[in-house]
């Protein structure tokens, strides 16, 4: 019985109960072991040292680290708008900023041209927040407004607010940085649209997880066809579309150094059926990578607990 176990005296480490509850719920022993190692050593050791000390293979370690990252990630993005952190400008402050600051006045005139009407107090407050609080220059905001007009046609207050916070987070605060960012985004647009279509989503309105998959694919050189192959494999193995699982597939391929469909099918013959190359044999646990077996075990455990 657990209550009969006596803990020896010695140096103490404190663990968060909510994290322990999550580890117990997922039933991932390697992740729990890695969490204990991190709790004991902090950031003193690198990945290879930790994997060696825990007797984990590279795949087992990556899967354990992925599980811990998922458990510690915030449930939803909260940094985009940050309404509480922004100053609460009064009507007098808004009017004075527009009249006395000629650069901000130019921003307001551009915004009225984009929106097609006189600015409301809420719109003026949003622009001043971007300019005064987030630190975007007048030139950067004008570039942002022009970009939104070209992309969306009809620009909403929500669009300006979300895009200005994203630009501030990325450090795109000057006109030059904005132009460079928009040029890079324009070059990537055909590829990102093709990736979103491979994911079965609307390129104009991708969800945060879909954006994450797209950024990873672009950064690591995965063509849309490879993303589509990962999506089909995710659907087949999970019985539904799991973007976390799909991203795990891409990470595994990237680690193996394969990115194109031909490279992937050469490494994993069982994927050829998805691209019409040959008839694949029925999939069983022996054909799964180690991290996929761990994932499948976790899914089965979760479903059994849900059905009880």
Order of alpha helices (4+ residues) and beta strands (2+ residues): alpha-alpha-alpha-alpha-alpha-alpha-alpha-alpha-alpha-alpha-alpha-alpha-alpha-alpha-alpha
